[in-house]
């Protein structure tokens, strides 16, 4: 595992701010956008490369801003500072505030600046496609803010997984809308399973943090259920993801080639075995966490390729 960040190890201010966004975890947004663009392509839309690049770039900027603000609010509630069972870099926050790399105030300003940077890009993309994109963008930003910020604090109310699934479904839907210029069920058919797998990344990450979260009053879904009961939730979420994919292919809402995106179920199964055996042993969960991240990314990559290839074959 990599070492936690320190001010001495990051003398370059640009490097500090870049790494504070947790760039390694932005891949789920990249692949969500690619699924949405491929969904539009399969639906017959003409792909506009410039708009696609802006969509991907600023969706990742929005994700980065949400990551930074989540660190800020978890510092305010004390959950990250109290976390002794964290598995860095996956759980317990980025540690930038706790290790003195960035101040609390600088983190807040940076997070809000990242989100503010998304607004002009969203307006340009809306003008390029259709006004309906504004509702998707506003809903996504609202969910990202409400995820950890008061008064909603969705994660602390056991609604974090629902917020994450909704957020990444909006990523897929928004990327599709930019190209298509209209709402369609296709990105929902393609994106819901992917969004569930992204939600499972959050879900398994909550297990090492149960003690600190409970101490801080951050009652995540896993903290509410306890490890023995909550471990089965992982299986249920993964089952929903792959079951939805199969159902959409059977009903003809997605091309049959998309069933190849069920192959990462092998990784989800590996993670489930780790979690079912060691839910109460945080130090042994790292292999399950990495397999969960890999499953979400691989599902997005294969699904995007299958949609794009099916568009060429049809």
Order of alpha helices (4+ residues) and beta strands (2+ residues): alpha-alpha-alpha-alpha-alpha-alpha-alpha-alpha-alpha-alpha-alpha-alpha
